Amino acid sequence: MVSEALPSFGTLLKRGDGGSPTEIFTSIAEVMDIGGISLESAMADVTSQLATGGYEESVPTTKKVGPVTFKLNFVPTNATQSYAAGLIKDYNDQTLRHFKVVFTDAGNTTWAFSAYVSKVDIAAPVKGVLTGDVTLTVSGAPTLV
């Protein structure tokens, strides 16, 4: 069997401009590793005194996404990252914004979601470059198209 694994290099993280009726998405500059693209169900314990063999029983309740995390080379004046118009502005203004992760498959499968920038952690090491770790807290259901 031949693997169908895809390289992740070239995956894009795009930020919507909030435009209506047609929203324009721009790739966030200098994104490196993207993680946290996950789905999770909250589970409720429904174990009763009659549970078979004394094993716990559970049922799913609400569903949750993320948080989506990513590392980037921090460029303070870049429009997609800046205090004036980018991710840091979204953080300061507590803006719920649309984002897309575009994967590298032939059809450019896209994970679309709404999120708040809930954390920006900038590092400036002596022997390195400016970097940032950003957390997007997803609100609502994502779509995968």
Z-matrix of the N, CA and C atoms (Angstrom, degrees):
N
C 1 1.452
C 2 1.534 1 108.79
N 3 1.303 2 116.28 1 137.18
C 4 1.462 3 121.78 2 178.16
C 5 1.523 4 108.58 3 -98.82
N 6 1.310 5 116.54 4 131.83
C 7 1.460 6 121.03 5 -179.72
C 8 1.523 7 111.12 6 -64.86
N 9 1.304 8 115.19 7 146.09
C 10 1.465 9 121.66 8 175.01
C 11 1.525 10 110.85 9 -104.39
N 12 1.336 11 116.30 10 17.10
C 13 1.467 12 121.03 11 -178.99
C 14 1.522 13 110.54 12 -58.23
N 15 1.311 14 115.51 13 144.01
C 16 1.466 15 121.66 14 -179.62
C 17 1.523 16 109.94 15 -113.52
N 18 1.310 17 117.32 16 141.81
C 19 1.466 18 118.54 17 173.32
C 20 1.526 19 108.93 18 -68.55
N 21 1.321 20 116.72 19 143.94
C 22 1.465 21 119.35 20 179.62
C 23 1.520 22 111.88 21 -89.85
N 24 1.338 23 117.35 22 -14.50
C 25 1.460 24 120.65 23 178.78
C 26 1.519 25 109.30 24 -58.96
N 27 1.321 26 116.42 25 127.50
C 28 1.458 27 121.73 26 -177.54
C 29 1.515 28 113.63 27 103.53
N 30 1.353 29 117.40 28 -3.72
C 31 1.462 30 120.67 29 175.02
C 32 1.523 31 108.02 30 -64.42
N 33 1.326 32 116.60 31 136.39
C 34 1.467 33 121.59 32 -177.34
C 35 1.522 34 110.91 33 -111.45
N 36 1.324 35 116.02 34 143.87
C 37 1.458 36 122.57 35 171.68
C 38 1.518 37 106.23 36 -114.82
N 39 1.342 38 115.77 37 116.91
C 40 1.466 39 120.56 38 -174.66
C 41 1.518 40 111.01 39 -114.56
N 42 1.323 41 114.36 40 147.57
C 43 1.466 42 123.45 41 -177.86
C 44 1.521 43 108.14 42 -116.89
N 45 1.329 44 116.61 43 129.18
C 46 1.456 45 121.42 44 179.04
C 47 1.512 46 112.31 45 -79.07
N 48 1.337 47 115.89 46 154.34
C 49 1.471 48 120.11 47 -179.75
C 50 1.527 49 112.77 48 -93.73
N 51 1.334 50 117.21 49 -0.65
C 52 1.461 51 120.53 50 178.99
C 53 1.513 52 113.45 51 78.96
N 54 1.317 53 117.06 52 5.65
C 55 1.461 54 121.54 53 -177.47
C 56 1.522 55 113.09 54 -66.05
N 57 1.309 56 115.43 55 152.21
C 58 1.456 57 122.17 56 178.31
C 59 1.522 58 107.95 57 -141.08
N 60 1.290 59 119.98 58 136.60
C 61 1.462 60 127.81 59 9.57
C 62 1.538 61 113.69 60 -84.89
N 63 1.306 62 118.48 61 -14.98
C 64 1.461 63 120.72 62 -179.83
C 65 1.517 64 109.97 63 -113.00
N 66 1.313 65 115.55 64 115.96
C 67 1.456 66 120.30 65 179.42
C 68 1.525 67 109.53 66 -87.79
N 69 1.311 68 116.17 67 137.65
C 70 1.462 69 122.14 68 178.60
C 71 1.521 70 108.11 69 -102.75
N 72 1.337 71 115.96 70 131.35
C 73 1.463 72 122.32 71 179.61
C 74 1.520 73 109.31 72 -108.57
N 75 1.342 74 115.68 73 132.83
C 76 1.459 75 123.20 74 179.92
C 77 1.519 76 108.75 75 -119.69
N 78 1.334 77 116.57 76 135.55
C 79 1.457 78 120.32 77 177.03
C 80 1.523 79 109.78 78 -63.57
N 81 1.322 80 116.48 79 132.55
C 82 1.460 81 121.25 80 175.17
C 83 1.523 82 107.12 81 -70.10
N 84 1.323 83 116.38 82 131.78
C 85 1.463 84 121.98 83 -174.87
C 86 1.521 85 112.78 84 -67.27
N 87 1.321 86 114.68 85 141.05
C 88 1.469 87 123.36 86 167.23
C 89 1.525 88 114.37 87 61.61
N 90 1.341 89 118.26 88 29.22
C 91 1.467 90 120.81 89 177.77
C 92 1.529 91 108.87 90 -70.42
N 93 1.332 92 114.98 91 136.29
C 94 1.466 93 120.67 92 177.17
C 95 1.530 94 108.71 93 -106.68
N 96 1.322 95 118.56 94 -104.80
C 97 1.461 96 121.99 95 -177.19
C 98 1.526 97 111.03 96 -81.30
N 99 1.339 98 115.69 97 137.14
C 100 1.464 99 122.61 98 176.72
C 101 1.524 100 107.22 99 -118.29
N 102 1.315 101 116.83 100 132.43
C 103 1.463 102 120.29 101 179.65
C 104 1.512 103 111.61 102 -142.81
N 105 1.321 104 115.24 103 177.63
C 106 1.455 105 120.57 104 174.21
C 107 1.512 106 114.83 105 79.40
N 108 1.306 107 116.68 106 14.31
C 109 1.469 108 118.81 107 177.48
C 110 1.527 109 105.64 108 -80.23
N 111 1.322 110 115.01 109 87.50
C 112 1.460 111 119.05 110 -171.21
C 113 1.525 112 111.52 111 -137.67
N 114 1.312 113 114.22 112 155.54
C 115 1.461 114 122.59 113 175.48
C 116 1.525 115 107.41 114 -118.36
N 117 1.329 116 116.15 115 139.03
C 118 1.463 117 120.02 116 -177.36
C 119 1.527 118 109.44 117 -146.35
N 120 1.317 119 115.86 118 137.68
C 121 1.465 120 121.06 119 174.60
C 122 1.516 121 109.67 120 -103.53
N 123 1.321 122 115.89 121 135.62
C 124 1.460 123 120.06 122 169.19
C 125 1.527 124 106.01 123 -73.74
N 126 1.306 125 115.61 124 141.36
C 127 1.460 126 119.56 125 -177.42
C 128 1.526 127 109.98 126 -119.82
N 129 1.333 128 115.79 127 136.55
C 130 1.466 129 121.13 128 177.63
C 131 1.528 130 108.70 129 -105.37
N 132 1.314 131 115.05 130 133.73
C 133 1.456 132 120.70 131 177.59
C 134 1.533 133 107.95 132 -76.85
N 135 1.324 134 116.93 133 121.45
C 136 1.471 135 121.98 134 179.71
C 137 1.534 136 111.34 135 -118.61
N 138 1.326 137 115.38 136 24.55
C 139 1.463 138 120.90 137 -177.75
C 140 1.527 139 110.03 138 -63.66
N 141 1.309 140 114.95 139 128.63
C 142 1.470 141 119.83 140 176.92
C 143 1.527 142 108.91 141 -111.23
N 144 1.307 143 115.29 142 174.73
C 145 1.462 144 120.99 143 178.07
C 146 1.527 145 112.13 144 -64.04
N 147 1.334 146 116.44 145 -16.87
C 148 1.466 147 120.31 146 -177.54
C 149 1.520 148 112.60 147 -103.26
N 150 1.337 149 117.80 148 14.43
C 151 1.457 150 121.50 149 -179.03
C 152 1.527 151 110.23 150 -59.21
N 153 1.311 152 116.73 151 131.35
C 154 1.455 153 122.44 152 -176.91
C 155 1.519 154 111.31 153 -57.66
N 156 1.300 155 116.25 154 122.28
C 157 1.456 156 122.03 155 176.92
C 158 1.517 157 114.61 156 67.10
N 159 1.329 158 118.10 157 9.40
C 160 1.457 159 121.37 158 -179.40
C 161 1.523 160 113.87 159 77.11
N 162 1.333 161 116.61 160 13.33
C 163 1.461 162 120.19 161 179.53
C 164 1.526 163 110.92 162 -83.10
N 165 1.331 164 115.07 163 142.35
C 166 1.458 165 120.35 164 177.15
C 167 1.525 166 110.42 165 -64.72
N 168 1.322 167 114.71 166 146.76
C 169 1.457 168 121.16 167 175.54
C 170 1.522 169 107.91 168 -121.79
N 171 1.318 170 116.66 169 144.76
C 172 1.465 171 121.74 170 -177.10
C 173 1.516 172 110.65 171 -136.00
N 174 1.335 173 114.81 172 155.75
C 175 1.468 174 121.11 173 171.22
C 176 1.530 175 107.52 174 -133.74
N 177 1.345 176 116.51 175 145.62
C 178 1.462 177 119.24 176 177.90
C 179 1.525 178 110.78 177 -74.29
N 180 1.336 179 116.17 178 145.45
C 181 1.469 180 120.89 179 177.07
C 182 1.531 181 108.33 180 -118.19
N 183 1.309 182 119.05 181 -101.61
C 184 1.463 183 120.90 182 -178.69
C 185 1.524 184 111.19 183 -85.64
N 186 1.335 185 115.21 184 160.77
C 187 1.457 186 121.54 185 179.40
C 188 1.521 187 109.14 186 -112.33
N 189 1.330 188 115.61 187 151.03
C 190 1.456 189 121.19 188 -176.91
C 191 1.528 190 109.42 189 -138.39
N 192 1.333 191 115.55 190 149.74
C 193 1.456 192 122.04 191 177.17
C 194 1.517 193 109.35 192 -120.68
N 195 1.357 194 115.27 193 144.55
C 196 1.460 195 120.37 194 168.76
C 197 1.506 196 114.13 195 71.62
N 198 1.321 197 116.10 196 -154.55
C 199 1.458 198 130.31 197 7.56
C 200 1.536 199 112.27 198 -71.85
N 201 1.323 200 115.47 199 150.70
C 202 1.454 201 121.47 200 175.75
C 203 1.521 202 107.56 201 -86.74
N 204 1.315 203 116.23 202 127.10
C 205 1.458 204 120.90 203 -178.93
C 206 1.523 205 108.85 204 -120.43
N 207 1.325 206 115.83 205 148.97
C 208 1.455 207 118.54 206 175.68
C 209 1.516 208 110.63 207 -155.10
N 210 1.310 209 113.69 208 153.80
C 211 1.458 210 122.85 209 178.07
C 212 1.520 211 106.44 210 -107.63
N 213 1.336 212 115.69 211 144.25
C 214 1.459 213 119.60 212 177.51
C 215 1.514 214 110.50 213 -144.06
N 216 1.326 215 114.78 214 158.30
C 217 1.455 216 120.03 215 167.38
C 218 1.518 217 104.58 216 -76.77
N 219 1.324 218 117.20 217 118.70
C 220 1.458 219 120.60 218 -174.42
C 221 1.520 220 110.78 219 -80.24
N 222 1.332 221 114.53 220 120.82
C 223 1.466 222 122.30 221 177.45
C 224 1.533 223 105.43 222 -121.26
N 225 1.343 224 118.08 223 94.22
C 226 1.465 225 122.01 224 -170.00
C 227 1.527 226 115.23 225 -55.33
N 228 1.320 227 117.97 226 -27.32
C 229 1.465 228 120.23 227 -177.42
C 230 1.524 229 113.27 228 -95.57
N 231 1.321 230 118.34 229 -2.02
C 232 1.460 231 120.34 230 179.90
C 233 1.529 232 109.82 231 -70.03
N 234 1.310 233 116.35 232 135.98
C 235 1.469 234 121.52 233 -175.54
C 236 1.527 235 113.40 234 -58.38
N 237 1.337 236 118.75 235 -31.13
C 238 1.467 237 120.27 236 -178.60
C 239 1.526 238 112.82 237 -83.13
N 240 1.341 239 116.89 238 -11.08
C 241 1.462 240 120.82 239 -177.91
C 242 1.529 241 113.69 240 -115.93
N 243 1.289 242 118.82 241 -20.51
C 244 1.466 243 124.23 242 -163.81
C 245 1.526 244 116.36 243 -69.63
N 246 1.325 245 112.86 244 165.55
C 247 1.456 246 123.20 245 173.77
C 248 1.525 247 110.51 246 -67.70
N 249 1.338 248 116.66 247 -30.71
C 250 1.466 249 121.34 248 -175.78
C 251 1.524 250 113.28 249 -79.56
N 252 1.352 251 117.94 250 -34.06
C 253 1.455 252 118.64 251 -172.64
C 254 1.524 253 114.76 252 -146.30
N 255 1.329 254 119.03 253 -6.67
C 256 1.458 255 120.91 254 -169.94
C 257 1.515 256 115.20 255 -108.80
N 258 1.318 257 114.05 256 -147.43
C 259 1.464 258 121.45 257 -176.08
C 260 1.526 259 113.19 258 -58.69
N 261 1.335 260 116.73 259 -38.09
C 262 1.469 261 118.82 260 -179.66
C 263 1.527 262 110.34 261 -69.62
N 264 1.310 263 117.37 262 -35.15
C 265 1.473 264 120.26 263 174.26
C 266 1.530 265 109.61 264 -63.62
N 267 1.329 266 116.34 265 -44.43
C 268 1.471 267 119.84 266 177.69
C 269 1.519 268 110.74 267 -57.67
N 270 1.340 269 116.37 268 -41.53
C 271 1.462 270 120.14 269 177.97
C 272 1.531 271 110.37 270 -62.15
N 273 1.334 272 116.47 271 -51.68
C 274 1.472 273 120.49 272 -177.75
C 275 1.516 274 112.75 273 -61.30
N 276 1.331 275 116.68 274 -39.04
C 277 1.465 276 121.10 275 -177.94
C 278 1.526 277 112.98 276 -86.59
N 279 1.323 278 117.59 277 -5.76
C 280 1.467 279 123.10 278 -176.25
C 281 1.526 280 111.14 279 52.84
N 282 1.329 281 114.60 280 51.19
C 283 1.459 282 122.27 281 -176.31
C 284 1.524 283 111.54 282 -86.64
N 285 1.327 284 116.39 283 127.44
C 286 1.455 285 120.72 284 170.81
C 287 1.526 286 106.16 285 -81.42
N 288 1.314 287 116.80 286 118.82
C 289 1.463 288 121.44 287 -173.01
C 290 1.529 289 109.70 288 -127.80
N 291 1.327 290 115.74 289 154.27
C 292 1.466 291 121.70 290 175.03
C 293 1.524 292 109.61 291 -86.21
N 294 1.319 293 115.43 292 138.48
C 295 1.461 294 123.13 293 177.21
C 296 1.518 295 108.87 294 -131.68
N 297 1.328 296 115.49 295 159.72
C 298 1.462 297 121.85 296 174.58
C 299 1.520 298 108.79 297 -139.77
N 300 1.321 299 115.54 298 138.72
C 301 1.458 300 121.25 299 167.45
C 302 1.527 301 104.92 300 -106.79
N 303 1.323 302 116.44 301 122.97
C 304 1.466 303 121.61 302 -179.04
C 305 1.528 304 107.51 303 -108.00
N 306 1.329 305 115.80 304 115.97
C 307 1.454 306 121.72 305 -176.34
C 308 1.531 307 111.72 306 -82.64
N 309 1.320 308 115.58 307 174.03
C 310 1.469 309 121.08 308 -170.25
C 311 1.519 310 114.58 309 -94.58
N 312 1.318 311 118.89 310 6.35
C 313 1.460 312 119.74 311 179.63
C 314 1.528 313 110.27 312 -69.20
N 315 1.314 314 116.86 313 167.00
C 316 1.473 315 122.14 314 -175.99
C 317 1.529 316 112.50 315 -57.67
N 318 1.339 317 117.17 316 -31.83
C 319 1.460 318 120.59 317 -179.51
C 320 1.514 319 114.21 318 -90.93
N 321 1.339 320 117.17 319 2.89
C 322 1.467 321 121.95 320 -176.53
C 323 1.527 322 111.46 321 50.20
N 324 1.318 323 115.36 322 55.24
C 325 1.461 324 120.84 323 177.10
C 326 1.529 325 108.49 324 -51.30
N 327 1.332 326 115.49 325 136.69
C 328 1.460 327 120.98 326 -173.69
C 329 1.523 328 110.87 327 -124.22
N 330 1.333 329 115.56 328 132.44
C 331 1.463 330 123.68 329 174.33
C 332 1.525 331 105.38 330 -103.64
N 333 1.329 332 117.38 331 110.54
C 334 1.466 333 122.11 332 -177.42
C 335 1.526 334 109.38 333 -109.16
N 336 1.337 335 115.46 334 140.43
C 337 1.459 336 119.88 335 -177.06
C 338 1.523 337 109.83 336 -159.27
N 339 1.322 338 115.78 337 161.50
C 340 1.463 339 122.68 338 173.00
C 341 1.518 340 107.78 339 -104.87
N 342 1.341 341 116.24 340 139.47
C 343 1.463 342 118.76 341 -176.35
C 344 1.518 343 111.53 342 -156.12
N 345 1.314 344 113.92 343 160.40
C 346 1.459 345 123.02 344 171.00
C 347 1.527 346 108.09 345 -103.55
N 348 1.316 347 117.29 346 144.44
C 349 1.462 348 120.85 347 169.06
C 350 1.522 349 105.12 348 -77.23
N 351 1.324 350 116.68 349 107.13
C 352 1.456 351 120.17 350 -174.70
C 353 1.524 352 113.48 351 -101.19
N 354 1.340 353 116.85 352 -12.67
C 355 1.456 354 119.23 353 178.44
C 356 1.523 355 110.00 354 -157.21
N 357 1.329 356 115.79 355 136.52
C 358 1.460 357 123.28 356 171.89
C 359 1.517 358 106.25 357 -132.90
N 360 1.320 359 116.38 358 119.22
C 361 1.461 360 121.82 359 -176.63
C 362 1.530 361 107.55 360 -121.54
N 363 1.328 362 116.92 361 105.79
C 364 1.461 363 122.75 362 -176.87
C 365 1.529 364 109.74 363 -94.11
N 366 1.330 365 116.28 364 137.79
C 367 1.462 366 121.77 365 176.62
C 368 1.525 367 108.95 366 -123.24
N 369 1.331 368 115.29 367 140.79
C 370 1.464 369 122.54 368 178.71
C 371 1.526 370 108.99 369 -132.71
N 372 1.337 371 118.07 370 74.79
C 373 1.456 372 120.30 371 -177.85
C 374 1.530 373 111.89 372 -71.48
N 375 1.314 374 116.64 373 149.35
C 376 1.465 375 121.56 374 178.84
C 377 1.523 376 110.53 375 -57.98
N 378 1.308 377 116.56 376 -45.25
C 379 1.466 378 121.26 377 -179.11
C 380 1.521 379 108.95 378 -106.74
N 381 1.305 380 116.63 379 68.07
C 382 1.452 381 119.12 380 -179.20
C 383 1.512 382 111.74 381 -176.38
N 384 1.300 383 115.02 382 -159.22
C 385 1.460 384 122.24 383 -179.88
C 386 1.528 385 108.94 384 -123.56
N 387 1.321 386 116.13 385 163.09
C 388 1.460 387 120.63 386 174.98
C 389 1.526 388 108.80 387 -65.44
N 390 1.321 389 115.89 388 128.65
C 391 1.455 390 120.72 389 176.60
C 392 1.516 391 108.85 390 -132.63
N 393 1.313 392 115.06 391 164.21
C 394 1.449 393 120.73 392 175.83
C 395 1.513 394 110.23 393 -139.72
N 396 1.319 395 115.55 394 143.64
C 397 1.453 396 122.68 395 170.71
C 398 1.520 397 105.83 396 -111.36
N 399 1.328 398 116.15 397 122.03
C 400 1.458 399 121.74 398 -174.73
C 401 1.525 400 109.28 399 -118.21
N 402 1.325 401 115.52 400 139.72
C 403 1.452 402 121.95 401 176.04
C 404 1.518 403 109.31 402 -118.19
N 405 1.322 404 115.99 403 127.74
C 406 1.462 405 122.85 404 174.10
C 407 1.521 406 107.49 405 -108.06
N 408 1.331 407 117.11 406 119.92
C 409 1.456 408 121.20 407 177.11
C 410 1.524 409 107.84 408 -93.75
N 411 1.326 410 114.17 409 115.57
C 412 1.456 411 121.48 410 -174.39
C 413 1.520 412 110.12 411 -76.02
N 414 1.333 413 115.21 412 140.46
C 415 1.458 414 122.19 413 176.60
C 416 1.525 415 108.77 414 -124.28
N 417 1.310 416 116.63 415 119.28
C 418 1.459 417 120.33 416 178.88
C 419 1.512 418 112.66 417 91.65
N 420 1.327 419 114.56 418 -170.70
C 421 1.469 420 121.92 419 -175.71
C 422 1.511 421 111.56 420 -85.50
N 423 1.328 422 116.89 421 138.16
C 424 1.455 423 120.54 422 173.77
C 425 1.531 424 109.56 423 -85.70
N 426 1.315 425 115.46 424 166.79
C 427 1.465 426 119.79 425 171.25
C 428 1.518 427 107.95 426 -125.94
N 429 1.293 428 116.15 427 146.36
C 430 1.461 429 123.03 428 177.86
C 431 1.508 430 107.00 429 -122.67
N 432 1.327 431 115.91 430 110.71
C 433 1.478 432 120.49 431 -177.59
C 434 1.515 433 111.14 432 -128.00
